[in-house]
Amino acid sequence: WQHRKLAAPLPLLPAMICLLHGYLLEGSGSNLWTRAIVDALARGGKTVHLMAQENHPDRYAAIKEAHHYLPDGTVESWHRERPAYEGGCILHRPELGDTLPVYVWDRYEDFGRVVPMVDLSDAEIDEYLDRNVSVLLRVVEENPITALHANHAVLMSVVAQQVSARTGLPYSIMPHGSALEYALKRDPRFLAMAATAFAEAKKVFVIGAEMRDQGREVVMIGHEGHP
């Protein structure tokens, strides 16, 4: 929750961010926030990368490219012939199979098995992280990305943390209430993951004082031994 100085200065490159959002762009909450940020950056002439599970890039004017990463390394790509804005979003979608981890159960198109995170086995969590980490490593290796921003306290924060450890890219986290209530408070596995990811983040952004206080209480006090 406080500013931490970087160990070394960042390279003098134009800023290019990759947003990590494990879900879709329709609906409300963090989906709506992500869609609005991507749209604003694209309208402003910026290129922004987005890792998400959105299956219909053609529905969103900001998305000019979309790449679907299969487990065997194959990439299926889609390009908009006429970009809507001067800038644009490049979507990266890791293949997760038919399982989508969520905080609160709901119906999701194209996912046959929607599972609350607290019901996932350790092996399923590791597989989810591995698939996302491998794709994100490829994305940052192939693009001039200078920073990562992860939505939610878990699990995208852990993906950012692991990629940052391997590449040196700084990352920030924006917690939303659903992960705090339905993952961190209910499962010590996710609380421990979040505490470590938050401790190593360069920035933690919050929407208002209530989310700041709730995040501090859950992550910093709820995790035994965490400073």
C-alpha positions as CSV (number, residue, x, y, z in Angstrom):
1,W,0.0,0.0,0.0
2,Q,3.0,2.3,0.1
3,H,5.4,3.4,-2.7
4,R,8.5,1.3,-3.0
5,K,11.5,2.6,-4.9
6,L,12.7,0.4,-7.8
7,A,16.1,-1.3,-7.3
8,A,17.2,0.0,-10.7
9,P,15.8,2.7,-13.1
10,L,13.4,1.5,-15.8
11,P,14.7,1.6,-19.4
12,L,13.8,4.9,-21.1
13,L,11.2,3.4,-23.4
14,P,7.7,4.6,-24.2
15,A,5.3,3.3,-21.5
16,M,3.3,0.2,-22.7
17,I,1.2,-1.6,-20.2
18,C,-0.3,-5.1,-20.2
19,L,-3.5,-5.5,-18.2
20,L,-4.1,-8.9,-16.6
21,H,-7.8,-9.7,-16.3
22,G,-8.8,-13.3,-16.1
23,Y,-12.4,-12.8,-17.3
24,L,-14.6,-11.3,-20.0
25,L,-15.3,-7.7,-20.9
26,E,-19.1,-7.8,-20.7
27,G,-21.2,-7.2,-17.6
28,S,-20.2,-5.1,-14.7
29,G,-17.6,-4.7,-11.9
30,S,-14.0,-5.4,-12.9
31,N,-15.1,-6.4,-16.4
32,L,-16.6,-2.9,-17.0
33,W,-13.6,-1.2,-15.4
34,T,-11.2,-3.1,-17.7
35,R,-13.2,-2.3,-20.8
36,A,-13.4,1.4,-19.9
37,I,-9.6,1.7,-19.3
38,V,-8.8,-0.2,-22.5
39,D,-11.2,2.0,-24.5
40,A,-9.8,5.2,-23.0
41,L,-6.2,4.3,-23.7
42,A,-7.1,3.3,-27.3
43,R,-9.0,6.6,-27.9
44,G,-6.0,8.4,-26.6
45,G,-3.8,6.9,-29.2
46,K,-2.1,4.4,-26.9
47,T,-1.4,0.7,-27.5
48,V,-2.4,-1.5,-24.6
49,H,-2.0,-5.2,-24.2
50,L,-4.7,-7.2,-22.4
51,M,-4.7,-10.8,-21.2
52,A,-8.2,-12.0,-20.7
53,Q,-10.7,-14.7,-21.5
54,E,-12.8,-12.6,-23.9
55,N,-14.1,-14.8,-26.8
56,H,-15.6,-12.0,-29.0
57,P,-13.0,-9.4,-29.7
58,D,-15.2,-8.1,-32.7
59,R,-17.7,-6.7,-30.2
60,Y,-15.3,-4.1,-28.9
61,A,-14.1,-1.3,-31.0
62,A,-10.9,-0.8,-29.0
63,I,-9.6,-4.3,-29.8
64,K,-7.6,-4.3,-33.1
65,E,-5.9,-7.6,-32.7
66,A,-6.6,-10.8,-30.8
67,H,-4.4,-13.9,-30.2
68,H,-5.6,-17.2,-28.8
69,Y,-2.7,-19.3,-27.3
70,L,-3.2,-23.1,-27.4
71,P,-1.3,-25.4,-25.0
72,D,0.8,-26.8,-27.8
73,G,2.2,-23.4,-28.6
74,T,0.0,-22.6,-31.6
75,V,-1.4,-19.1,-31.8
76,E,-4.6,-18.3,-33.6
77,S,-4.8,-14.6,-34.5
78,W,-7.6,-12.2,-35.5
79,H,-7.1,-8.7,-36.9
80,R,-9.5,-5.9,-37.4
81,E,-9.2,-4.6,-40.9
82,R,-10.0,-1.0,-40.0
83,P,-9.0,0.0,-36.5
84,A,-11.6,2.2,-34.8
85,Y,-9.2,4.4,-32.9
86,E,-5.7,5.8,-33.4
87,G,-4.5,3.5,-30.7
88,G,-5.8,0.1,-29.8
89,C,-5.9,-3.0,-27.7
90,I,-4.1,-6.2,-28.4
91,L,-5.9,-9.1,-26.7
92,H,-4.1,-12.2,-25.6
93,R,-6.3,-15.2,-24.6
94,P,-4.7,-18.2,-22.9
95,E,-6.5,-21.5,-23.6
96,L,-7.9,-22.8,-20.3
97,G,-9.9,-25.7,-21.5
98,D,-13.5,-25.9,-20.4
99,T,-12.8,-24.7,-16.8
100,L,-13.0,-21.1,-15.6
101,P,-12.1,-20.3,-12.0
102,V,-14.4,-17.7,-10.5
103,Y,-15.2,-16.0,-7.2
104,V,-19.0,-16.4,-7.4
105,W,-20.6,-19.0,-9.5
106,D,-22.4,-17.8,-12.6
107,R,-23.0,-19.0,-16.2
108,Y,-20.3,-18.1,-18.7
109,E,-20.6,-18.7,-22.4
110,D,-18.0,-21.2,-23.8
111,F,-17.0,-22.6,-20.4
112,G,-18.6,-25.9,-19.5
113,R,-17.2,-26.0,-16.0
114,V,-17.3,-22.8,-14.0
115,V,-15.7,-23.4,-10.5
116,P,-15.5,-21.2,-7.4
117,M,-11.8,-20.8,-6.7
118,V,-12.1,-22.2,-3.2
119,D,-13.2,-25.5,-4.7
120,L,-10.1,-25.9,-6.9
121,S,-7.5,-28.4,-6.0
122,D,-3.9,-27.4,-5.6
123,A,-3.1,-29.1,-8.9
124,E,-5.9,-27.2,-10.7
125,I,-4.6,-23.9,-9.3
126,D,-1.0,-24.7,-10.4
127,E,-2.2,-25.6,-13.9
128,Y,-4.2,-22.3,-14.2
129,L,-1.2,-20.3,-13.1
130,D,1.2,-22.2,-15.4
131,R,-1.0,-21.6,-18.5
132,N,-1.3,-17.9,-17.8
133,V,2.4,-17.4,-16.8
134,S,3.6,-19.2,-20.0
135,V,1.5,-17.0,-22.2
136,L,2.4,-13.8,-20.4
137,L,6.1,-14.6,-20.6
138,R,5.7,-15.0,-24.4
139,V,3.8,-11.7,-24.6
140,V,6.4,-9.7,-22.8
141,E,9.2,-11.3,-24.7
142,E,7.6,-10.4,-28.1
143,N,6.3,-6.9,-27.2
144,P,7.9,-3.8,-25.7
145,I,5.9,-3.9,-22.5
146,T,7.3,-1.9,-19.7
147,A,4.8,-2.7,-16.8
148,L,2.1,-5.1,-15.8
149,H,-1.2,-4.4,-14.0
150,A,-3.2,-7.2,-12.4
151,N,-6.8,-7.0,-11.5
152,H,-8.0,-8.7,-8.3
153,A,-6.0,-9.9,-5.3
154,V,-5.7,-13.4,-6.9
155,L,-4.9,-15.1,-9.2
156,M,-3.7,-12.6,-11.8
157,S,-1.6,-10.9,-9.1
158,V,0.3,-14.2,-8.7
159,V,0.8,-14.5,-12.5
160,A,2.2,-10.9,-12.5
161,Q,4.4,-11.7,-9.6
162,Q,5.9,-14.8,-11.2
163,V,6.5,-13.1,-14.5
164,S,8.0,-10.1,-12.8
165,A,10.4,-12.4,-10.9
166,R,11.7,-13.8,-14.2
167,T,11.8,-10.7,-16.3
168,G,12.2,-7.8,-13.9
169,L,9.1,-6.0,-15.1
170,P,7.4,-4.0,-12.4
171,Y,3.7,-4.8,-11.6
172,S,0.8,-3.2,-9.8
173,I,-2.4,-4.7,-8.4
174,M,-5.9,-3.4,-8.1
175,P,-8.0,-5.5,-5.7
176,H,-11.7,-5.7,-6.2
177,G,-14.2,-6.8,-3.5
178,S,-15.2,-10.1,-4.9
179,A,-11.7,-11.7,-4.5
180,L,-11.4,-10.4,-1.0
181,E,-14.7,-11.7,0.1
182,Y,-15.0,-15.0,-1.7
183,A,-11.4,-16.1,-2.0
184,L,-9.0,-14.5,0.5
185,K,-11.4,-14.6,3.5
186,R,-12.5,-18.2,2.8
187,D,-9.3,-20.0,1.8
188,P,-5.8,-19.5,3.5
189,R,-4.1,-20.7,0.2
190,F,-5.3,-17.5,-1.6
191,L,-4.6,-15.3,1.4
192,A,-1.0,-16.4,1.5
193,M,-0.6,-16.0,-2.3
194,A,-2.1,-12.5,-2.2
195,A,0.1,-11.4,0.8
196,T,3.3,-12.3,-1.1
197,A,2.1,-10.8,-4.4
198,F,1.1,-7.6,-2.7
199,A,4.4,-7.4,-0.8
200,E,6.4,-7.5,-4.0
201,A,4.1,-5.2,-6.1
202,K,5.5,-1.7,-6.9
203,K,2.0,-0.2,-6.5
204,V,-1.4,-1.2,-5.1
205,F,-4.3,0.9,-6.5
206,V,-7.6,1.1,-4.7
207,I,-11.0,2.6,-5.6
208,G,-11.8,4.6,-2.5
209,A,-11.0,4.5,1.2
210,E,-13.4,1.6,1.9
211,M,-11.5,-0.7,-0.4
212,R,-8.2,0.5,0.9
213,D,-9.1,-0.2,4.5
214,Q,-10.7,-3.6,3.6
215,G,-7.7,-4.6,1.7
216,R,-5.3,-3.7,4.5
217,E,-7.4,-5.6,7.0
218,V,-7.7,-8.7,4.9
219,V,-4.3,-9.0,3.4
220,M,-2.0,-7.3,5.9
221,I,-3.7,-8.3,9.2
222,G,-5.4,-11.5,8.1
223,H,-2.2,-13.2,7.0
224,E,-0.3,-14.3,10.1
225,G,3.2,-13.0,10.3
226,H,2.9,-10.7,7.3
227,P,4.3,-7.2,8.1
